[in-house]
Amino acid sequence: MKLNRLFFLKAILYGTLVYFIYLLALISIQYIPINYEIAFLNLKQEEIKLTYYKFAFFSHVYSSIIIITLGLTQFSTTIRNQFPFIHKINGKTYILLILLVASPSGLIMSYHANGGLISKVSFTILSILWFLFTLNAYKNIKKRNFEKHKNFMIRSYALTLSAISLRLFKYGIVSIFELPPMDTYKIVSILGWTINLGIAEMIIKKTTHNNGYN
């Protein structure tokens, strides 16, 4: 009975994530082919004149949807045990895309973030932590320290999911409160990743306790 309940909860969790990833993909598709006057870029007409910003923006958008999809597969016990080659290929691609593309491009975009200094600092911290957690996940798997690798991957994917949580928090705040748009953006720029990271730490603490680690 307990196993059935656990399976049901996992199915709901994965199903919900797949749905939100699908919605995020719909947002990303708006930028294919490249369009400078749509959605978020309507607010960035000055920045889009900068070649490095254009490169960073589209690199970030196109890589992030791949990263968030690949990351979803990395926590599947079935894939890890029965199809380890898929786990390894997806994991290597996930890590390389973050370290070489998504995190550096996100750091560049942070400098031009809407909402002023608060948002800029928040997104800068997010980009740096995303890089560091992912790098540590890579270093620990090379050392065959599977427990630390898993924990850093949980932290990394929690920050990856900020692409979704930021939009959810924004929708929730706008639905309940009447705040100036930039004030809302400042709030979600912080909540979008700090809440995720807090949840990740709780998951790590619980799984470590269950596995008998001190």
BELURDA-V73371 format. One record per backbone hydrogen bond with DSSP energy under -1.0 kcal/mol. NH is the residue of the N-H (numbers start at 0). CO is the residue of the C=O. E is the energy in kcal/mol with one decimal. If there is no record, write none. Layout:
nh:NH co:CO e:E
nh:NH co:CO e:E
This chain:
nh:4 co:0 e:-2.0
nh:5 co:1 e:-2.3
nh:6 co:2 e:-2.6
nh:7 co:3 e:-2.2
nh:8 co:4 e:-2.5
nh:9 co:5 e:-2.4
nh:10 co:6 e:-2.4
nh:11 co:7 e:-2.1
nh:12 co:8 e:-2.4
nh:13 co:9 e:-3.0
nh:14 co:10 e:-2.3
nh:15 co:11 e:-2.4
nh:16 co:12 e:-2.3
nh:17 co:13 e:-2.7
nh:18 co:14 e:-2.0
nh:19 co:15 e:-2.3
nh:20 co:16 e:-2.6
nh:21 co:17 e:-2.1
nh:22 co:18 e:-2.0
nh:23 co:19 e:-2.3
nh:24 co:20 e:-2.3
nh:25 co:21 e:-1.8
nh:26 co:22 e:-1.4
nh:27 co:23 e:-2.2
nh:28 co:24 e:-2.5
nh:30 co:27 e:-1.8
nh:31 co:28 e:-2.1
nh:40 co:37 e:-1.6
nh:41 co:38 e:-1.8
nh:42 co:39 e:-1.8
nh:43 co:40 e:-1.1
nh:47 co:43 e:-2.4
nh:48 co:45 e:-1.1
nh:49 co:46 e:-2.3
nh:53 co:49 e:-2.2
nh:54 co:50 e:-2.3
nh:55 co:51 e:-2.3
nh:56 co:52 e:-3.2
nh:57 co:53 e:-2.2
nh:58 co:54 e:-1.9
nh:59 co:55 e:-2.3
nh:60 co:56 e:-2.6
nh:61 co:57 e:-2.3
nh:62 co:58 e:-2.0
nh:63 co:59 e:-2.2
nh:64 co:60 e:-1.2
nh:66 co:62 e:-2.6
nh:67 co:63 e:-2.7
nh:68 co:64 e:-1.1
nh:69 co:65 e:-2.6
nh:70 co:66 e:-2.6
nh:75 co:72 e:-1.3
nh:79 co:75 e:-2.3
nh:80 co:76 e:-2.5
nh:81 co:77 e:-2.7
nh:82 co:78 e:-1.6
nh:85 co:82 e:-1.0
nh:86 co:82 e:-1.6
nh:87 co:83 e:-2.4
nh:88 co:84 e:-2.5
nh:89 co:85 e:-2.8
nh:90 co:86 e:-2.1
nh:91 co:87 e:-2.6
nh:92 co:88 e:-2.3
nh:93 co:89 e:-2.6
nh:94 co:90 e:-2.5
nh:95 co:91 e:-2.6
nh:96 co:92 e:-2.4
nh:97 co:93 e:-1.8
nh:98 co:94 e:-2.7
nh:99 co:95 e:-2.6
nh:100 co:96 e:-1.5
nh:101 co:96 e:-2.9
nh:102 co:97 e:-2.3
nh:104 co:100 e:-2.4
nh:105 co:101 e:-2.1
nh:106 co:102 e:-2.2
nh:107 co:103 e:-1.8
nh:108 co:104 e:-2.3
nh:109 co:105 e:-1.8
nh:111 co:108 e:-1.1
nh:112 co:109 e:-1.6
nh:119 co:115 e:-2.2
nh:120 co:116 e:-2.8
nh:121 co:117 e:-2.3
nh:122 co:118 e:-2.7
nh:123 co:119 e:-1.8
nh:124 co:120 e:-2.5
nh:125 co:121 e:-2.3
nh:126 co:122 e:-2.4
nh:127 co:123 e:-2.2
nh:128 co:124 e:-2.8
nh:129 co:125 e:-2.5
nh:130 co:126 e:-1.8
nh:131 co:127 e:-2.6
nh:132 co:128 e:-3.1
nh:133 co:129 e:-1.7
nh:134 co:130 e:-2.6
nh:135 co:131 e:-2.4
nh:136 co:132 e:-1.9
nh:137 co:133 e:-2.0
nh:138 co:134 e:-2.6
nh:139 co:135 e:-2.2
nh:140 co:136 e:-1.6
nh:141 co:137 e:-1.9
nh:142 co:138 e:-1.2
nh:144 co:139 e:-3.3
nh:145 co:143 e:-1.2
nh:148 co:144 e:-2.3
nh:149 co:145 e:-2.5
nh:150 co:146 e:-2.2
nh:151 co:147 e:-2.5
nh:152 co:148 e:-2.1
nh:153 co:149 e:-2.2
nh:154 co:150 e:-2.0
nh:155 co:151 e:-2.7
nh:156 co:152 e:-2.8
nh:157 co:153 e:-2.0
nh:158 co:154 e:-1.7
nh:159 co:155 e:-2.0
nh:160 co:156 e:-2.4
nh:161 co:158 e:-1.2
nh:162 co:159 e:-1.5
nh:163 co:160 e:-1.4
nh:164 co:160 e:-2.5
nh:165 co:161 e:-2.3
nh:167 co:163 e:-1.9
nh:168 co:164 e:-2.9
nh:169 co:165 e:-2.0
nh:170 co:166 e:-2.2
nh:171 co:167 e:-2.5
nh:172 co:168 e:-2.8
nh:173 co:169 e:-2.4
nh:174 co:170 e:-1.8
nh:175 co:171 e:-1.3
nh:176 co:172 e:-3.3
nh:183 co:179 e:-2.1
nh:184 co:180 e:-2.1
nh:185 co:181 e:-1.9
nh:186 co:182 e:-1.9
nh:187 co:183 e:-2.5
nh:188 co:184 e:-1.9
nh:190 co:186 e:-2.7
nh:191 co:187 e:-2.4
nh:192 co:189 e:-1.0
nh:193 co:189 e:-2.1
nh:194 co:190 e:-1.4
nh:196 co:192 e:-2.3
nh:197 co:193 e:-2.2
nh:198 co:194 e:-2.3
nh:199 co:195 e:-2.4
nh:200 co:196 e:-2.2
nh:201 co:197 e:-1.7
nh:202 co:198 e:-2.3
nh:203 co:199 e:-2.6
nh:204 co:200 e:-2.5
nh:205 co:201 e:-2.3
nh:206 co:202 e:-2.8
nh:207 co:203 e:-2.5
nh:208 co:204 e:-2.0
nh:209 co:205 e:-2.4
nh:210 co:206 e:-1.7
nh:211 co:208 e:-1.1
nh:212 co:207 e:-2.6
